[in-house]
């Protein structure tokens, strides 16, 4: 009997030890899983907190400027503007256009975003159909109020000789600065080359837009640029087309 009791006792002890081992293993495994889960969550939390730094906000451009002597007549500005506003390449509805002076000189014609806004002052409607956006200084037209071809007082008042009518609606076309990131400037930069550089630029600060700068109309700019244009004749002498034309008229 004692031998049998001893065997039973030994078996119970072994079973107890086995159960303890399994229980310990299960606890250890559960702890490892819990630690792994906590570590994973902590990692995700840390990743969520360590967001990549936001890109600095780009300054909104409020003025356009033209280095007219740099214009090559590529008309990338017209294409970019019309695509941005209408979705198609259509220069006739672009808010910027290139004038061909005397069939020789290309002159970019842009809105000067004058500080005193003569176009807005000339608008006869109440409220005004034309407004300047305070954020980016772009000129915004309310077509529901605008009188269009019946009026065009804005076109008459524009010192830049910039305003022209939309061929479809008869309403004036204005530069809205593309919300402060002008597409014409980006297109001009992409098409420009060194050392010449782009002819269109933008800035958040303007200069002289009420006085000296806007005193030069596109026609006057074209005439000035034509005077600077020359080509060598058969003798190698510099010949200016504008001056040559004047001398021909004088001889007549």
C-alpha positions in Angstrom: 0.0 0.0 0.0 2.7 2.4 0.9 4.4 1.8 -2.5 1.2 2.6 -4.3 0.6 5.8 -2.2 4.1 6.9 -3.0 3.6 6.4 -6.7 0.3 8.3 -6.6 2.0 11.1 -4.6 4.9 11.2 -7.2 2.4 11.4 -10.0 0.4 14.2 -8.4 3.6 16.1 -7.8 4.7 15.7 -11.4 1.3 16.8 -12.6 1.4 19.8 -10.3 4.8 20.7 -11.6 3.7 20.2 -15.2 0.6 22.4 -14.7 2.8 25.1 -13.0 5.2 25.0 -16.0 2.4 25.4 -18.5 0.7 28.1 -16.4 4.0 29.9 -16.2 4.6 29.6 -19.9 1.2 30.9 -20.7 1.7 33.9 -18.3 5.1 34.6 -19.9 3.7 34.4 -23.4 0.8 36.6 -22.5 3.1 39.1 -20.9 5.3 39.1 -24.0 2.3 39.7 -26.3 1.0 42.4 -24.0 4.5 44.1 -24.0 4.7 43.8 -27.7 1.2 45.3 -28.2 2.0 48.1 -25.8 5.3 48.7 -27.6 3.5 48.8 -30.9 0.9 51.2 -29.6 3.5 53.4 -28.1 5.5 53.4 -31.3 2.4 54.4 -33.3 1.6 57.0 -30.7 5.1 58.4 -30.9 4.9 58.4 -34.7 1.5 60.1 -34.6 3.0 62.8 -32.3 6.1 63.2 -34.4 4.4 64.4 -37.6 6.6 65.7 -40.4 7.0 69.5 -40.2 4.5 71.4 -42.3 5.9 73.2 -45.3 6.2 76.9 -44.7 3.2 78.9 -46.1 4.0 80.6 -49.4 3.6 84.4 -49.4 0.7 85.5 -51.5 1.9 87.6 -54.5 0.1 90.9 -54.8 1.8 92.6 -57.8 3.0 91.7 -61.3 6.0 93.2 -62.9 7.4 93.0 -66.4 10.9 93.3 -67.7 9.6 94.0 -71.1 13.0 93.9 -72.9 13.2 90.2 -71.9 9.9 89.2 -73.6 10.5 86.8 -76.5 6.9 86.5 -77.6 6.6 82.8 -76.6 3.1 83.5 -75.1 3.5 80.8 -72.5 1.9 83.3 -70.1 -1.3 83.4 -72.3 -1.5 79.7 -72.5 -0.9 79.1 -68.7 -3.5 81.8 -67.8 -6.2 80.5 -70.1 -5.7 76.9 -69.0 -5.9 77.9 -65.4 -9.1 79.9 -65.8 -10.9 78.0 -68.6 -9.2 74.5 -68.8 -8.2 75.0 -72.4 -5.5 76.9 -74.3 -7.2 80.0 -75.5 -5.2 83.2 -75.5 -8.2 85.4 -76.4 -9.6 84.9 -72.8 -6.2 85.1 -71.0 -5.9 87.7 -68.3 -2.5 88.6 -69.6 -1.6 89.1 -73.3 1.3 89.9 -75.5 1.0 92.8 -77.9 2.9 92.8 -81.2 4.1 96.4 -81.7 4.8 97.4 -85.3 5.0 93.6 -86.1 8.5 93.6 -84.6 8.4 94.0 -80.8 6.6 91.8 -78.3 5.2 93.7 -75.3 3.6 91.8 -72.3 0.5 93.7 -71.3 -0.3 93.1 -67.6 -2.5 94.5 -64.9 -0.5 96.9 -62.6 -2.8 96.3 -59.6 -2.7 100.1 -58.9 -3.0 101.0 -55.3 -5.8 103.5 -56.1 -7.6 101.1 -58.5 -8.9 103.5 -61.2 -10.9 100.7 -62.8 -12.8 100.2 -59.5 -13.4 103.9 -59.1 -14.8 104.1 -62.6 -17.3 101.3 -62.1 -20.7 102.9 -62.0 -22.7 100.0 -60.4 -23.8 99.9 -56.8 -22.4 97.9 -55.3 -19.2 97.9 -57.4 -18.9 95.0 -59.9 -15.2 95.2 -59.5 -13.4 94.5 -56.2 -9.7 94.0 -55.1 -9.2 90.9 -53.0 -7.5 92.1 -49.7 -5.4 89.0 -49.4 -3.7 88.8 -52.8 -4.8 92.1 -54.4 -6.3 90.3 -57.4 -9.1 92.1 -59.2 -12.4 90.2 -58.9 -15.3 90.8 -61.2 -18.9 90.0 -60.3 -20.3 89.2 -63.7 -23.9 89.2 -62.4 -23.6 93.0 -61.6 -21.2 94.0 -64.4 -22.8 95.9 -67.3 -20.2 94.6 -69.8 -20.2 96.0 -73.3 -22.8 98.6 -72.3 -20.3 100.3 -70.0 -16.6 99.4 -70.1 -15.8 102.4 -68.0 -13.1 100.3 -66.4 -11.4 99.9 -69.7 -11.4 103.7 -70.3 -10.0 104.3 -66.9 -7.2 101.7 -67.0 -3.8 103.6 -67.3 -2.1 100.4 -68.3 -4.3 100.0 -71.4 -4.7 96.4 -70.1 -8.5 95.8 -69.8 -10.1 94.0 -72.7 -13.4 92.3 -73.2 -14.1 88.6 -73.1 -15.1 87.6 -76.7 -17.9 85.4 -75.4 -19.5 87.5 -72.8 -18.4 91.0 -73.5 -17.5 91.4 -69.9 -14.0 92.8 -69.0 -11.2 90.4 -68.2 -9.2 91.1 -65.0 -6.1 89.6 -63.4 -7.1 87.9 -60.2 -3.5 86.9 -59.5 -4.6 83.2 -59.5 -5.3 83.5 -55.8 -1.8 84.8 -55.1 0.2 82.3 -57.1 0.2 83.7 -60.7 0.4 80.9 -63.3 1.8 83.3 -66.0 4.9 84.0 -63.8 5.6 80.3 -63.4 5.2 79.6 -67.1 7.4 82.6 -68.0 10.1 81.3 -65.7 9.9 77.8 -67.2 10.4 79.2 -70.7 13.1 81.8 -69.9 16.8 81.2 -70.3 20.0 82.5 -68.9 21.3 85.2 -68.9 18.1 86.8 -70.2 15.8 85.6 -67.6 12.0 85.8 -67.4 10.0 88.9 -68.4 7.2 88.4 -65.9 7.7 88.4 -62.1 5.5 88.7 -59.0 6.0 90.1 -55.6 4.1 90.9 -52.4 5.3 94.5 -52.5 4.7 97.0 -55.3 6.6 100.1 -56.3 5.6 103.2 -58.2 2.5 101.7 -59.5 0.6 105.0 -59.2 3.2 107.3 -60.7 6.3 106.7 -62.8 5.9 103.0 -63.6 2.4 103.2 -64.9 3.2 106.3 -67.0 4.6 104.0 -69.7 1.8 102.4 -71.8 2.3 99.3 -73.8 2.5 101.4 -77.0 5.2 103.6 -75.5 7.1 100.6 -74.2 7.0 99.1 -77.7 8.3 102.3 -79.2 11.1 102.5 -76.7 12.1 98.9 -77.3 12.0 99.4 -81.0 14.5 102.2 -80.7 16.8 99.8 -78.8 16.5 97.1 -81.5 19.3 97.0 -84.1 20.8 94.6 -86.7 24.0 94.9 -88.7 23.7 95.9 -92.3 26.1 94.9 -95.1 28.8 97.3 -93.9 28.5 96.0 -90.3 27.0 99.2 -89.1 24.2 99.0 -86.4 20.9 99.8 -88.0 17.8 100.6 -85.9 14.5 99.8 -87.7 12.6 102.7 -86.1 15.3 105.3 -86.9 15.6 103.9 -90.4 11.9 104.3 -90.9 12.1 107.9 -89.6 15.0 108.8 -91.9 13.0 107.4 -94.9 10.0 109.6 -94.1 12.4 112.6 -93.7 13.9 112.0 -97.2 10.4 111.9 -98.6 
